[in-house]
Structure formats: C-alpha cells, structure tokens
Amino acid sequence: MSYDFQIGFPCPHLIQEEQVQLGSDRMGMLISQPIAASGTVRVLVNDQYIVPPNGLYNRAILKSSLSGGYRIPKYETILVVSSNTESHTIELPVSKSLSTQKVADILNGHFNNLIASSFEGHLLIQEKQSFGGESRIKVSGSAQRALGFEFVSSAKGKQIYPAWRLERVPNKINERYPKFVRPLKNNPIIKVTYSTPAERCLRCGATYVENDFRVDANGELQTISNENLLYQICLKALLTKKGSNPFFRFYGTALMDSIGTKALMGIQNFLRFEINDALKLVQSAQTAQGKYQTVTQKERLLNVTNVTVIPHESDPTAFLIELTVQNASLQPISLSIVYTAPSAVALAGSNGLSLGVR
C-alpha cells in the first residue's frame, strides 16, 4: 500500500492568531479582515491567556508567611477559614513541629470549595469555585499567628484582563471588530482568531479550498491512501500544467493554455483528449510503481468511465468538467473541476476531498 500527503482541504476561512495592535483608545483590537461569526472570535494575550468575552479573572489565593513544621501551642489550636460559600472552624493538634502537608490534609478534610496544599513548605489555601471579586478567603482564630497568617490573613481574586465585545466599524454596517470595555494599562501581545467571509479569506482567496499540509493530534502530517489517494493522484495530474515540472515535462495537461482563447469550437474535445491522455499516464505510472511497491486495488486506476465538459452558460472562458473514474475494486470516484482563465478550481468530489487552485 502506498501513501501520499493530503494537500487539499475545504477551507475553514479562519484567521488564526493574527497579531494585532490596540487602537488609540487602547481598547479596540485592529484586525485586518471582517468577522463572519461572533462565536469564532478568540482573544489570546501574551501567548498564555485566553480572554473570554466576560473578561479573565483569577481566584483568591492565600499563602502563609511561615513554612512548616509549625509549632502549635496548647491554647493556639483553632483556625477559622471562610469564603463566600463556606466557613469552617478547625482544631489543629498540639505539636512542636506540624508539617505543612499534615496541616493541608487536616484542612482539606473540612473544605468543600477550598483546597489547601504545600507550596515550597508554605501553606497555600485556594478558592476553587468563584473568580474575581466574588472569590475571597479569610483566616482567623488562635492558630492564625502560628501558621504565618498574622499579617496576611485575607485574599481576594482580581480581574486580569477586562471583558471585550464586538463593535461595529464606523461607516461599515456589516463589519465588526473586538474591543475591550476599558483601556489596557500595559502593552501585552494580543493575537485574535476569527472566521472571515470567503471573499476576504487570506487562506484560500475565495476559492473555498486550502492547499496546505496539516498535522494530526500526534504531530504527524496527514496522509491518504486507497481511493482517496487515487482521487488526489488524478486531480494532481489534471491540475498540473504540462512542462511545469522540469524533471517530468510530460506530466500534467495543457488545459490552462487553451482556456480563455477566442476559438472555442474545439476546446471541449481538446479538454476531453487532454484528460484521457493525462490519466493514461497515471495508469502507466502505477504499473511501473507496482514493480517496486504494492499498489492496492482501491488506489489503482482501472478506467475512465465518464468525461463531461460543460461550458458556463454566461462565461465562455469557464468550463465545468465532470469526471468519473473507476478503481480496480470497481468503485466509481467522481471529480469536479472548474477551469477558468487564468486558473482552475477542484471542487469537492465523491470523497469530499479537493486540491484547490492551480
């Protein structure tokens, strides 16, 4: 079985992580293209924080000033820990050296939406549920001093980055841009991801097809095989301009050299001839390949069952080619190509793949 890199995909019309500048008001994010759908907008700050539309907030975190082990005297064993959602009065054991992890375990046995842990020997208490101003922690009681909460006894969550919304571009009814609700005081690196209308897409140039390599979840380039490979092999042969490959000048077709000329009477027959000739070359190449590598029945081109060339009803320089080939497993595979002057677009075929513009 042979493989090839998949090189054609339906374009998502997505502008990914476009680095933007703030406007003079230090609120507006100056994107280059209009936004097609509000739900696709994502704001990334400093390559670290994704800022939701309602803003980015942190949770309350309270850190003791002393590290363990803690000396817990007989009459200093009570610790009161409270938040917006719960309050606990906890009695610690009398000890000359109570480890930080032991204290954290005792506290966690009482907590619901709080969590205690050991951080570099210091006791850390964090809020798990609330964010921002609603996230609060307060410590009191006779054990407060012994644990190092004498001078820092409370903590509150805060807003890291403000909320943002989509604003209309002045004098442009259908264009919007993301804007923070209040000015930023610092100068972060801001990257915005968003979808854009097909006619403004920088990835496909309004062709709806993206020519590029893509990787899978494991970081490997996506490949295709069997009938999908045959589909791509045929399209590559038809969309490549004959002579453009200096090592295989016979590969491809001369279709693009004829599109757009004034003499249109014989072009349809010429297109059919070029298609059949190019696919015969594919068959010959697969026969030679089979001497050194296994060519499966599903990827082997058996014959061409249909070639239909249809001129556009209003544009004489455009042709739609409907092509059906059959593999050695007798499975039909449909291809559709629009040839125009000065380019060609491969539309999604029976397997949903396409190769794009050539």
Buried (B, 14 or more C-beta within 10 A) or exposed (E): EBEBEBBBBBBEBBBEEBEBEBBEEEBBBBBEBBBBEEEBBBBBBEEEEEBEBEBBBBBBBBBBEBBBBBBBEEEBBBBBBBBBBEEBEBEBEEBEEBBBBBBBEBBEEBBEBBBBBBBEEBBBBBBEBBBBEBBBBBBBBBBBBBBBBEEEBEBBBEBBBBBBEEBEBEEEEEBBBBBBEBEBEEEBEBBBBBBBBBEBBEBBBEBBBBBEEEEEEEEEEEBBBBBBBBBBBBBBBBBBBBEEEEEEEEBBBBBBEBBBEEEBEEBBEBBBBBBEBBBEBBBEBBEEBEEEEEBBEBBBBBEBEEBEBEBEEEEBBBBBBBBBBBBBBEBEBBBBBBBBBEBBBBBBBBBEBBBBBB
